């Protein structure tokens, strides 16, 4: 589905008003953060942090390396 949106002046900035159907599809509401990700075709808007995968991989490495220490701390 193609959603046509307009730029609107909000204070000294410009903003995009997203249709209610698109907000429901993204499962976002007022106050949630969206990420604007540049792509070769333009701009992708996503509720998912593109840097989260790297953070999760770093956590997995740390968890494996310090498994015994974390287990002792959990007692």
N, C-alpha and C positions, 0 to 999 in steps of 0.2 A: 504494500500500500504506500502510495506517495502522499506525504503530508506537506502542504504548502504552508510556510510560516512567513511572517513579516518581521522585519526589524523595527523595533520601537524605541523611542528615546526614553530612557529611565535615568533621571538625574542628568549627570554629565556623560553617561555611557549609552551604549546601544544594547538592547536585549532582544532575545528571541522568545516569543510566547509559544509554548508547545501545546498542541491540542490535548484535551483530556484523554482521548483514546490512546495517544502515544504515551502519556504519563502512566496510564494503567498498564500498558504493555510492558513498559520498563520497570514497573513496580516501584515507582518513586512518587514522592509527594513533596509538599512545601518544606524547605529546609534541607532536603537531601542534596548530596554532592553529585554532580555529573562530571565526567572527564571528556574533554575535547581532544581527540587524538588525530593528528594530521595524517592523512593517507595520500596515496598518489592520485586518488580521484577527488579529494576534497577534505572534508572533516567528518570524523565519525564521533558521535556522542554516545557515551556508554556510562552506566552506573558502576561499572567495574574498574577498579584501579589497575592500570596496565603494569605498574611496578610490583603488584602483589605477588606474581609468580616468582620473581627474583627473591623477594623477602621470604616466601615459603620454602624455596630451595635452600636458602641460607639457614633457616630454622631447622630443616631436616638434617643438614650437615652437622650443625651444632648438637642437635639432639642425639645423633648417633655417636658423635665424638665424646660427649659427656654423659652418656646414658647411665653409667654407674653412679656418678656424682648426683645427677638429678634424682635417681631412685632413692639415694640416701637422704637427700634434702626433703623428699616427699614423705618420709617416715615421721 
